[in-house]
């Protein structure tokens, strides 16, 4: 049996930070442009914000939402929430109000931390337009559960722009630090640390609940198998609203004492400059991210000297990309892995794996994790045969937030999570993902769910039916293509659909192409034949 370094006896994520802040007090924890914090300062600032959360009513288990891009204050916030015994609800800064608003409603969070604007979206203004101006003690009339709107990008806010970060933190002076100490000590491994909303085939986002114990164990083992060390400098690009960004970034760094260098939007030249400036040794992302980095001028002639570990998450990674990452970027170890929000880390490649294994599989399961590959009748298939992947173990979520029906549909009575992914396990135990039973596709590293995109596009009006499929794309990995049927008597132009999508949806959900049809191909059961549409879309894109 594989032997891993035992997980330290931390009772919670807050306790882990407090312990490592003493061990690595003077070591740099976060670098965000000109702003930076040592571990000692990170704990100090997180405690100050945690007391403010307690002072403003956050109780153990309460949800705190954050709708903002990655930043140093985002890191302070999430640790503060865990120290105060709360639960973080990250909302992607790429989402528009049509997508983000319902998540705020469903979470019932009393605190929202946000910024004024990101990627052209004015968060506070769009919230006010959709949910009304301040009403009594609430920042927005139609969000009655929300009590505090706090700006991460302002020290002091004015008018109806929310509360400034510094002025909100100052509210904590009324709370004795002993109160915070008792709150932190009361948090156990069974308490929910995060609720991350993930879309699915039903179209409605589901809130995945993960507790402190499973997050600590999963990302302690993940970082240990990955060979991460306290001396590593980690370039974190993936948004904290994403499981890999928050769990494989913030949590793994705090558990191991890594220094995080933040990059909110990936730009190859900027990423390369940060790698060279700070001696970055660890980074992660989809294959196309590394390809773009390697195509930067001067990289071939003068590759970075410090990169040591690269996490390249994908169903398959071309061997040529692996070779280039090693030779062109100087990376000594490339790791492929497979995980889901609902099950944390499932499998990953190991240090002694061949390039073929890393390229074509996601490695072997982690200790404490079980995997079955089953046919449509839930019978186990033999090695080398494909089937749906089921996962059981410590990393499987307790359930979806306030959604018992979806929880029952996803978890068997004996604890197996139905992933919806189709895979093959070879004789050595390596898992290869070959398809997505639920039609999900990955665009630029982001999970995109056709059912959700279809539901959102129908909100445009004038459309009777929408079907979205994912097709391969050299730059983004995969992109969406939409087939739309106009409502009776309505004239629909493809460019109008695309323009509406760009205005109202996150960029990775916007269809690359839109085809207007009188009808869609249906099978004998009346279901859209997405395989036919997928072939048609791929052929059309290939033809230009």
N, C-alpha and C positions, 0 to 999 in steps of 0.2 A: 504494500500500500504506500502511496506517495506521502512523504513526510513533509509537513509545512511548519513554519515557525508558529508556535501557539499564539492565538489571539490574546493580547493583553486583557486583564480583567476589568475593562472599562464598563461601567454600568450604562453609559449613554454617550452620544456624540459630544455633548457638552463636557462630560467628564474627560473624554479623550483629548479635547482641545486644552482643557485646564492642565492636564498632566503634561502634555507635550510643550505647552507654553512655558512650563518651568524647566523642562529638559532642554529646550531650544530657544530660550528667552531672547537671546541676541541675534538669532539667525533670522534672515529675511524670510517672511512668509508670503507676502503679496507685493508685486510690482505692477502698477497700473499707470503708465506714463510717468509723470512727475511725482505721483503719489505712491508711497510704499509704507509697509508696516512690518516690523519684526514680529515674531510670535508673541513676545511679551506685550507689545503694543496692541496686537490683534485681540488678545484676550482682554486687555484693559478696555478697549473701545467696545468690544462685544458685550462685556459686562455692563458698561454704562448704558448702552442701548437696551439691554435686557431689563434693567431696572425701570426704564421708561415704558417698556411694554407692559410690565407688571403694574406700574402706576396708572396706566391708561386702560386697565381692565383685562389684559390677556391672562387667562387662567390656564392651568395645565390641560393640554389637549386642544386648545383653541387654535383656529386656523388664521395664519397671517399670509396675505398674498403679496407677490412681487411681480409687477409687470414692467420690466426694464431690461436694458442690455447689460451684459457683464460689466462689472466695475468693482473697485475696491470696497465701496460701501455695500454692494450686494453681498460680498463675502462677510463683512461685519454683520450685516443683517441676519443672514441665515444662521450664523453661530449664535447670535443673540437670541433668536427664536428658540434654538435648541437649549440654550442655557436657561431660558425662562420656562421651558417645558412645553412650548408651543409646537405647532406643525406648520411647516412652510408649504405654500402653494405657489410654485413658480408658473408664470404665464409668459409665453414667448413674446419677445418684443417684435417679432415678425408678424404677429397676428394683428388684424384690424379689429375694429370695435364689434363688427358683426360676429366675429369668432371669440374675442376675449370677453365681451360683455356677459354672455351666458355662463362662462366659467366663474366669473365673479358672483353671479346670481346663485349658481348651484353650490359654490363653496360656502356661502354665508359668512365670508371673512369680515371681521369688524375693522381690520387694518389693511390698507393697501399702500404699498411703497412703489413709487413710479417716478418717471421723469417727464419733462415737458414735451419732448419730441424725440422721435427716433425713426430713422429711415423714412422721413417725410410724413409720419403719422404724429399728430398732436394729441397725445394721450388724454390730457385733462380736458381739452376742448371737445374731443369726440365723446368722452364720457358724459360731459354736460349736455351735448346735443342729443344724446340717446336717452339719458336718465334724468334730465332736468337739473336745474340749479339747486343750490343748497336749500335744505328744508329743515328747519329746527336744528337738531344736533347732527344731522346727516349731511355729508358733502354733496350728495345727489338725491333728489327727491324719490326716485324710483329704485334706489338701492338702500332700503331701510336698515339692512344689517350693518352697513358700512358706517363707522364712526370716525375714523381717522384716515385722511389722505396725506401721505408724507412724501415729500420730494427728495429723492436721492441726489438730485443735481443742484439743489439750492440749500445754502446754509440757513437762509431766512427767506420765507416766501411772503408775498404780499397779496392782498385781496382774496380772490376766490381760487388762487393757484395751489392751495393746499398748505400744509405746515412745512416749514423749513426743517432740514435734517437736524441741524444743531439745536434749534429751539425745541424740537421734539425730544431729543436726547436729554435736554436740561430738565424735562419733566420728571426724570428719574431721581433727582436729588431728594425727593420726598421719601424715597424708599431706602430703608436701612439695608446695607449689603448683606446682612445676616439673613434677611428675607430671601434674597436671591440665592444665597448658599443653600438654604433649606429647599427652595424650589428645584434647584439643579440636582440636589441629592435625592429628591423624591422621584425623579424620572427613572424609569426602568427600561430594560431592553424591549419590553412588550409595548411600550408607548409608541404611537405613530409619529415618525419624524418628518414624513413628507407625503403629500398627496399630489401626484403629477398626472395631469389629464392627458390621456392618449386617445386618439380617435380610433374608430374601428369600422367594421363592416355595417354596423347598425347606423352609422352616420353621426350618432351622438357621442361626443367625447365621454370617456369613462375615467374617473379619478382613481388611479392606482395608489393604494395605501401600502407604505413600507415602514417597518418599525426599526428602532435604533439597533437592536441586536443583529438583524439580518443585514442591515447596511454596513455595520462595522465588520462583521465576519466576511461578507462578500468582497468588500473592497480592501480588506486586509489581505485576504488570500489572493485576490487579483493583482494587487501591487507587489505581493511577495513572489508570486510565480513570475511576474513580469520583471523581477529583479530591481525594483525601484529602491533607492537609498536616500537617506536624509541629506546627502550632499547633492542630490539631483536638482536641476532647474527645469521646470516643467512649463512649456508653452501651452497654455490652455486656450483653445479657439472655440470649441463647441459651446453653445449657449448654456447657461446654468439652468434654463428652463427645460433642457434636454437631460435625460437620465445620465448619459455619459459625461456631460459637462458638470453637472452637480455632484454625481456620485463618483465617477472616475476622475473628476477634477478636484472640487473643493474637499470632498470627504477623504479621498485617497491621500491628498496632500497633507491634510491635518493629521491623518493617522500615521503617516511616515515622516512628517517634518520636512516636506518638500517646499521649495520656493516656487510659487506660481507666478508666471509672467502672463498678463492678460492681453488678449487681442480680441476686441469685440466683433470686428468684421474682417474676414480673411482677405488680405491683399498680399500676394506673393512677395513683393518687394519689401513691404513693411514687416512681414513675418521673417524674412531673411535677415533684415537689419536687427530685429530683436534677438534672433538666434546668435548672431555674431556679437552683439553688444553685451549680452548677459550670459553667454556661454551655455545656451540651452542644451540640455542633454536628453530630454524626453518630450515627445509630442505625439499627437494622435489625430486621425482623421481618415476620410475615405481615400481610395487610391487616387482619384482625380486631384485631390488637394496636393498630394506629394508630387504628382506629375507636373502640376503648375509651378510648384516650388523649384523643381529641377530644371524647368525651362527658363528660369530667370537668367538674364545676362550675367556672366561671370561665375555661375555656379559650377559649370563643368571644369573650368580652368582652376577655380579656387573654391573647392567644396568646404562647408563648415567643418571645423575640427572637433567640435564638442558633442555632436549628436550621438547618442548611445543606444537609445531604445525608441522604436516607432511602433505605435499601435495602429494597425491598418484594418479596420473592421469592414468586412465585405464578404458576401457569399463566396466569391472567388476573386483572386488577385492575380493578374497576369504575371508569369514568372519574370518577364522582362522588366516589369515595374519593380519587383523585389530586387532584381539585380541592380537596377539603376538606383534604388534607394540605398543599397549598400555601397555601391561604387561612387555614385554621384553626390550623395549626401553624407557619406562616411558613417552611416548607421551600422552598428555592430549587431543589433538584434531586431528583427521584425516579428511582430506578434499579430496573429489573427485571432479573433474571438467572436463568440456568439452569446448574445444576451437579450433579454426583453425587460421592459419595465416591470412586468408582472412576475418575473422570476430572477431578477438581478443577473449575475453572470452565470452562464450555463457551462460553456466550454471555452478553452483557449489552447493555443499551441504552446509547446514547451521549448526550452532552450536548445535541446538536442534534436529537434525536428528538422527534417530536410526541407529544402525550398519547395519541393513538390507538395509536401504535406501542408506547409504554410500557404501555398498558393491555392490549393484546391479544397482545403478543409478548414474548419474552425477549431480543430484540435479535439482534445479529450475533455470529458466532464471534470469539473472541480470536485475535490473531496466534499462529501456531504450532499452531493447532487446526484439524482438518478434521472436517466433518460430512457424512454421507450420509443420505438418507432413502430407505428401500428397502421393497419389497413383501415378501410372504411367501416369495418365491423369491429374495430378496436382490438383486433388480434395482432400480436407481435409478429413482425416480419423478420426474416433472417438477414444476417449481415449481407450488405450489398444490394438489398432491395429497398425501394423507396416507400415512404409512408409518412403520416403525420407525426410530428415530434411532440411527445408528452414529457413534461418535466415535473419532478417532485423533489422536495428538499427544503432546507432552511430558508432559501431565498425566495420561495414562492409567496406572493402577497397574501395577507389575511383576507383580502377581498376588495371590491370596488367601493368607493365612497358613496354611501347612501344608494346603492344599486344592488339589491339582493338578487334580482332576477338575472342580471348579467353575471354576477358572481356564481350563481348556480349553473349557468350555462357554460362557464369557463372552467370550473373546478369540479372534478369528480368527487364522489363521496369519500374516496380514500386518498384524496389530496393531490391528484395529478392535474396539472394545468395543461389545457389544450392550447398549444401555441398557434395552431393554424398554419405553421410552416411545414413544408414537405422536405424531408431530408433522407439521407442514407448514412448508415454507420458501417464503417469497414471492419475488417477482422481485428484491427489494432485498436478499435474504439474511437477512431476519429470521425467526426460528424461533418458531413457535407450538406449544405443547404442547397436544394435544387429548384425549389419553387415556393410560391407563397399561396397557400390555399385560400387565403382571404383577399387576394388581389392587391395587397399593399405593394407599393414600389418605393424606392429610395432615391430621392432627388437631391443631389449635392450633400448627402449625409443626413437628410431629414426624412423621416417616415411620412409618406403621403398615402392617404387612404381614399380610394375612389368614391366610396359611399358617402363620405363626409363632403368631398369636393362636389359631388353631384347634388347633394342636398343644398349646399351653399349656392351653387350656380342657379338652381331653381328659384332662389330668392330674387334673382334679377328681374323676373317677370317676363312674360312673353314666350316661355319655353314650356312645352308639354312634357318632354322626356329628355333626360341627359344620361349619357353613359361615358365614363372616364376610364381609360386604360393607361398603363405605363409601358413605355417602350425604351429600348436602349439608347443612350446618348453618350457620345465620346467625352463631352466636357462634364456633364452632371451625373453620369452614371445611368440615370433613367430620368425621363421627363413624362409629364402627363399629356394625353391627347383627348380632347372632348368631342363626342359626337352628340349633336343636339337636334331635336325635332321641335320646330316652332309650334306654338299654340295655333289653333285654327284662325285663319285670317290675319296672322301676324307675320311680317317680313323681318327676318333676323339676319344680320350681317356678321360673319365670323369675327371681324375686327371689333365690332361692338361688344361681343361677348368677352373677347380678350381684354379690351379696355376696362370693362366693368370688373373683371376678375383682378386686374392689376390694382384697381382702386380699392377693392374690398377684401382681397385675400392675401395671405402671406405669399411671398414670391415663389416659394417652392411648390405651392398648390396651383399656381396659374398655369393653365394648359399651354403647351408650346404651340399647338395647332388646334384649330376648331373646325370641324366639318359639319355643315348643315345638311340634314337628311330628312326625307319625307317619312321614313320609318327606320327602325333598327331591326337587325336580324334576330329572330326569336327561335328557340328550340321548341320541342313538342310540349314542354311544360310552361311555355310562355315566358321563359327567362331569356334575357339578352345574351346572345352568344358572344361573349367577350373575346374568345379566342379568335373569332372571325375579325372582330374590330381591331384586335391587337396586330394581326397580320396586315390588315389594310393600313393601319396607322404607320407601322414600321416600313411598309413598302412606299408609302407616300413621302415619308421623311427621307428615306434613302434616295428617292427620285428627285428630292429638292423641292 
